[in-house]
Every structure is written in C-alpha cells, then in structure tokens.
Amino acid sequence: MAPRGATTLLVIAKEPLPGRVKTRLTPPFSPQQAARLAEASLADTLDTVLRVPAARRVLVLEGRPGPWLPPGFEVVPQATGGLDERIAAAFAGCAGPALLIGMDTPQVTPALLAPATGPGGWPTPCTAWIGLAEDGGFWALGMARPDPALVRGVPMSTSVTGREQLRRLTGAGLDVHRLPELRDMDTAQDAAVIARIAVGRRFPAAHAGTREGATT
C-alpha cells in the first residue's frame, strides 16, 4: 500500500508516443526508440512517486493513459497553453502542500524527494521547494500554498528558467528550500549519463535495448 503523507504529488507528463515525445533524441535514436526511453523514464518516475508519502498522487497528462500507468494515481488532463500555464493549472487543482515533478528524471528516488515530502517538509505556509536542473530549468517545484500566479509568465525551456522561477518565488516572500540538482533526459548524451546513474530501474534497460544502431 502506498504510504500516506501531507503532500499532493503531481507528475506532469506526455503520453509516450513516437514522434510526440523526446524529439531532441532523434537522431541518433528513432522516434520509436525515443518513445521507449520516454516510457521507461515515466514509469520509473511514477514508481518512485508511489513509494513517497503523499496525500494524493496525480498524473497531469497530455494524451491517454497506457499500460505504463500503475494503480494509485488520479489522472487529470493538462490545460491548454504554454508549459507555464499548464503547470499553473496543475497547482490550481491543489489545496495544501503540493510538489510537481516532470517525467524526465528517472534517476529520482524517494530519498531525493524526502526533504519536501517527509515530516517537517512544510514548516510554514510560506515554504516552497525547487529542484534545479543542470540545463538551467527545474525538475521539481513545490509550494505549501499553491499559487498559480507564481508560475504563469515564467519563461519555460530556456537556460534561465530555473533561475527565473526561483526569483519569482523569493520575490513573493516565500522561504525557498532546494532539492538536489538533477540532469533532465533531453539529449542522447543525457540519456547515456542517466542510464549509468539509475541503476536497477527500467530506464537503463530501455537505454541498453536502444543503443544498437544509435550513436550516443
């Protein structure tokens, strides 16, 4: 049985369809291979979330659920608009502490999320959490009192996205805590590095199965 906690855990993701996900992996990978890597990454992420204490577990999905979705998740459709609008809408559906993560960090573990999701993770209503990504973005974002306005308008998918989101939180007077910096799986080089880190997960096996015929 999934452990209970105080936090709503949100995973924002795309259905892993060839040609629709991880297009920056092609080449060297084919669209089908890229989709298999995306599916493995998403499945590992969902598995981790199931092992983390949570009040709710919500998959904020563009597309339709597939066999990769385990029991224990609510599924809500992503809103329309840019990524900032879609993240803001996900937070708008939460009451109380909420932590959102993406589908591109299959190396994430319950221990990495524990500072935000364990006892004492939300000491005041002004608490916020952010996990910056190596490429300048962020892989995790949380607020004790979710405020969609603190996400709307932040430029997404740039080298300064994480810095701008952090500035937005601190500018609102929030007490921002940091989760460890992680590497997003955006390029073939990212995939190779993460496959070496995420030992024992689905992603390394999927990566090993796609390497033949691809130059990483």
C-alpha positions as CSV (number, residue, x, y, z in Angstrom):
1,M,0.0,0.0,0.0
2,A,1.3,3.4,-0.9
3,P,2.4,5.5,2.1
4,R,0.3,8.4,3.3
5,G,1.6,11.9,3.8
6,A,0.6,15.6,3.7
7,T,1.8,16.4,0.2
8,T,0.0,16.3,-3.2
9,L,2.5,14.8,-5.6
10,L,2.0,15.9,-9.2
11,V,3.7,14.3,-12.2
12,I,3.4,16.3,-15.4
13,A,3.9,14.2,-18.5
14,K,3.2,13.4,-22.1
15,E,1.9,10.1,-23.4
16,P,5.0,8.4,-24.7
17,L,4.1,8.3,-28.4
18,P,6.6,8.1,-31.3
19,G,7.2,11.5,-32.8
20,R,5.4,13.3,-29.9
21,V,7.9,12.9,-27.1
22,K,11.6,13.4,-26.7
23,T,12.1,14.6,-30.3
24,R,15.5,16.0,-29.4
25,L,16.7,12.4,-29.1
26,T,16.1,11.9,-32.8
27,P,18.7,11.4,-34.2
28,P,20.5,9.4,-33.1
29,F,17.5,7.4,-31.8
30,S,14.5,6.7,-34.0
31,P,11.1,8.1,-32.9
32,Q,10.1,4.6,-31.7
33,Q,13.3,4.3,-29.6
34,A,12.8,7.8,-28.2
35,A,9.3,6.9,-27.2
36,R,10.5,3.7,-25.4
37,L,13.0,5.8,-23.5
38,A,10.3,8.3,-22.5
39,E,8.0,5.5,-21.4
40,A,10.7,3.9,-19.2
41,S,11.5,7.3,-17.8
42,L,7.9,8.0,-17.0
43,A,7.3,4.5,-15.5
44,D,10.4,4.9,-13.2
45,T,9.2,8.3,-12.1
46,L,5.7,7.0,-11.3
47,D,7.1,4.1,-9.4
48,T,9.2,6.4,-7.2
49,V,6.1,8.6,-6.5
50,L,4.2,5.5,-5.3
51,R,6.9,4.9,-2.7
52,V,6.8,8.5,-1.4
53,P,4.4,9.6,1.4
54,A,1.6,11.6,-0.2
55,A,-2.0,12.7,0.3
56,R,-2.7,12.5,-3.4
57,R,-0.8,11.3,-6.4
58,V,-1.9,13.0,-9.6
59,L,-0.7,12.4,-13.2
60,V,-1.2,15.6,-15.2
61,L,-1.2,14.0,-18.6
62,E,-1.2,15.2,-22.2
63,G,-2.7,12.2,-24.0
64,R,-4.1,9.0,-22.8
65,P,-3.0,6.6,-20.0
66,G,-1.4,3.4,-21.1
67,P,-0.2,0.1,-19.5
68,W,2.8,2.0,-18.0
69,L,0.4,3.7,-15.5
70,P,0.3,1.8,-12.2
71,P,-2.7,1.9,-9.9
72,G,-2.8,4.6,-7.3
73,F,-2.9,7.7,-9.5
74,E,-5.6,10.2,-10.3
75,V,-5.3,11.3,-13.9
76,V,-6.2,14.8,-15.0
77,P,-5.7,16.3,-18.4
78,Q,-3.2,19.1,-19.0
79,A,-4.6,22.5,-19.6
80,T,-4.1,24.3,-22.9
81,G,-1.4,26.9,-23.4
82,G,2.3,27.1,-22.7
83,L,4.1,25.0,-20.2
84,D,3.8,27.8,-17.6
85,E,0.0,27.8,-18.0
86,R,-0.1,24.0,-17.8
87,I,1.9,23.9,-14.6
88,A,-0.1,26.8,-13.1
89,A,-3.3,24.9,-13.8
90,A,-2.0,21.8,-12.1
91,F,-1.2,23.7,-9.0
92,A,-4.7,25.4,-9.2
93,G,-6.2,22.0,-8.6
94,C,-4.4,21.5,-5.3
95,A,-5.3,22.5,-1.7
96,G,-2.5,22.3,0.7
97,P,1.2,21.5,0.1
98,A,1.9,20.3,-3.5
99,L,5.1,19.2,-5.2
100,L,5.3,18.9,-9.0
101,I,8.0,16.9,-10.8
102,G,8.5,16.1,-14.5
103,M,8.9,12.8,-16.3
104,D,12.5,13.3,-17.5
105,T,14.4,12.4,-14.3
106,P,14.1,8.6,-13.9
107,Q,17.0,8.7,-11.5
108,V,14.8,10.4,-8.9
109,T,14.4,8.4,-5.7
110,P,12.2,8.7,-2.6
111,A,15.4,9.8,-0.7
112,L,15.9,12.7,-3.1
113,L,12.3,13.8,-2.5
114,A,12.2,13.2,1.2
115,P,13.2,16.7,2.4
116,A,10.0,18.0,0.9
117,T,7.7,15.0,1.4
118,G,8.8,13.8,4.8
119,P,7.9,15.0,8.2
120,G,8.7,18.7,8.6
121,G,8.8,19.3,4.8
122,W,6.4,22.2,5.0
123,P,7.3,24.0,8.2
124,T,5.3,27.2,7.4
125,P,2.7,28.3,4.9
126,C,5.4,30.3,3.2
127,T,7.6,27.3,2.4
128,A,8.5,26.5,-1.2
129,W,10.8,23.9,-2.8
130,I,12.7,23.9,-6.1
131,G,14.9,21.3,-7.7
132,L,17.0,22.9,-10.4
133,A,18.1,21.0,-13.5
134,E,21.6,21.1,-14.9
135,D,20.4,22.6,-18.2
136,G,19.1,25.7,-16.4
137,G,15.5,24.5,-15.9
138,F,13.9,22.9,-12.9
139,W,12.7,19.3,-12.4
140,A,10.7,19.9,-9.2
141,L,8.6,22.7,-7.9
142,G,6.6,22.9,-4.7
143,M,4.5,25.3,-2.6
144,A,2.9,24.9,0.8
145,R,0.1,27.2,-0.5
146,P,0.0,26.6,-4.3
147,D,-0.3,29.9,-6.1
148,P,-0.6,29.5,-9.9
149,A,0.3,33.2,-10.4
150,L,3.8,32.4,-9.3
151,V,4.3,30.2,-12.3
152,R,2.4,32.0,-15.0
153,G,4.7,34.1,-17.2
154,V,8.0,32.3,-16.2
155,P,9.8,31.6,-19.5
156,M,10.0,27.8,-19.9
157,S,12.5,25.6,-21.6
158,T,15.3,28.2,-21.5
159,S,18.7,28.3,-19.8
160,V,17.4,30.7,-17.2
161,T,14.0,29.0,-16.4
162,G,15.1,27.7,-13.0
163,R,16.7,31.0,-12.0
164,E,13.6,33.0,-13.1
165,Q,11.3,30.6,-11.2
166,L,13.4,30.9,-8.1
167,R,13.4,34.6,-8.4
168,R,9.6,34.6,-8.7
169,L,9.3,32.5,-5.5
170,T,11.7,34.6,-3.4
171,G,10.2,37.8,-4.8
172,A,6.8,36.7,-3.3
173,G,8.4,36.4,0.1
174,L,8.5,32.6,0.2
175,D,11.1,30.6,2.1
176,V,12.6,28.6,-0.7
177,H,14.4,25.3,0.0
178,R,16.5,23.4,-2.5
179,L,16.2,19.8,-3.7
180,P,19.4,18.4,-5.3
181,E,20.2,19.5,-8.8
182,L,19.5,16.7,-11.4
183,R,20.0,16.1,-15.1
184,D,17.0,16.1,-17.3
185,M,16.8,13.5,-20.1
186,D,16.7,15.7,-23.2
187,T,19.5,14.6,-25.4
188,A,21.2,11.3,-26.2
189,Q,24.2,12.3,-24.0
190,D,21.8,13.0,-21.1
191,A,20.2,9.6,-21.7
192,A,23.6,7.8,-21.6
193,V,24.6,9.6,-18.4
194,I,21.3,8.9,-16.6
195,A,21.3,5.3,-17.7
196,R,24.6,4.9,-15.7
197,I,23.1,6.6,-12.6
198,A,19.6,5.0,-12.5
199,V,20.9,1.5,-11.5
200,G,18.2,-1.1,-11.2
201,R,15.5,0.9,-12.8
202,R,13.6,0.4,-16.1
203,F,15.5,3.2,-17.9
204,P,19.0,1.7,-18.0
205,A,17.5,-1.5,-19.5
206,A,15.5,0.5,-22.1
207,H,18.6,2.5,-22.9
208,A,20.7,-0.6,-23.4
209,G,18.0,-2.0,-25.7
210,T,18.0,1.1,-27.9
211,R,21.8,1.6,-28.3
212,E,22.1,-0.8,-31.2
213,G,22.1,1.3,-34.4
214,A,22.2,4.6,-32.5
215,T,25.3,6.7,-31.8
216,T,25.3,8.2,-28.3
